[in-house]
Amino acid sequence: MAEIRFKNLTKKFGSVVAVDNIDLHIRDGELLALLGPSGCGKTTCLLMLAGIYKPTSGEIYFDDVVVNDVPPKGRSVGLVFQSYALYPHMTVYENIAFPLRIRRRPKDEIDRRVREVAKMAQIDELLDRKPSQLSGGQQQRVALCRALVREPDLLLLDEPLSNLDARLRIETRSEIKRLQAELGITTVLVTHDQIEAMTMAERVAVMRKGKIEQLSTPAELYRRPENLFVASFIGDPPMNLLRTQQSVENGRPRLNGGDGFVFSLPAEFEQSLAAATGRDVVLGIRPEHVKIVGRPGEHAVRGEVFMTELLGRDTLVDVRSGDQSIRALVPGDVPLEIGENVWLELQPQYVHLFDAGTEARLPDLDLAGSEAAAVP
């Protein structure tokens, strides 16, 4: 197994900075996800780990060894591509065995290891088939077995589920997670799908423009995003982010969103709002923490139902309140009509506050013994 470290790692392509001076520690046996939009640098990091790209500056450590100048064949790395890259003229057995054959391993060892990984991935009955005779999920497991048969110290997964349909994606990510946990191989998953990252990884590094915006467990990313980018990227449906101006009335902080949108906060929030660099504050709250109530309340705002989307068990309701659009996730059987006036309760214990200028999270409240808290 391997412990991986990036130290001041930078990769440039001409004047374009793809990876910008990042530090990262991947623990031995951990499954870590690099998550972000296209062009954020996550695949560049993966290819530097594989030895395909050489860093412009900084170091990559496998355990305590700098591997910047070690070629791909000298690294104990298994790589699974988005496109599977299976040889169409070879059987499943031959595809899996190929990395061992080019290393001239003994035939009995090749046979034993091929059958071991195929059984582990539950494709041992498919060894005589060609790739064209397999489903997308089966082809992905063959590609995974071909990477695992080498018994690598590091497994790299580059958008491994992108070509699968929704149901198969759920099944295959469970299989990959099970195999990784069973084998204990240090694994780096590159993906733009935040659900994939959150369900599979022990920790997630959210990237933007070559930098790591936040490195945390999935639960911490969801409960306490450190800036507006992470808040907007994590969560499905996404967090409501409402640009407001702060004020105080009768000793209570208020957030004014324009054209009648006013939201009152408990008095304790004043100390958090005081850390903002200006008056503009972004109020964040997830749709599942917005309730539709029958009458006005202390933390309720009025709005009009603009759109509803039935998701099965739940319904996503888009409500317009003044200049703001607020989404609420409610039970699927709640009767709502387009144009209906409703009251929305924004539960203050689930409110996130961000500085609109710096986009950084405002300090959380220390409200021991209080019912109101910035983070649940």
Secondary structure, DSSP 8 states (H G I E B T S, - for coil): ---EEEEEEEEEETTEEEEEEEEEEE-TT-EEEEE-STTSSHHHHHHHHHTSS--SEEEEEETTEE-TT--GGGS-EEEE-TT----TTS-HHHHHHHHHHTTT--HHHHHHHHHHHHHHTT-GGGTTS-GGGS-HHHHHHHHHHHHHTT--SEEEEESTTTTS-HHHHHHHHHHHHHHHHHHT-EEEEEES-HHHHHHH-SEEEEEETTEEEEEE-HHHHHH--SBHHHHHHSSSS--EEEEEEEEEETTEEEEEEETTEEEE--GGGHHHHTTSSSSEEEEEE-GGGEEEESS--TTEEEEEEEEEEE-SSEEEEEEEETTEEEEEEEETT----TT-EEEEEE-GGG-EEEETTT-BB------TT-S--S--
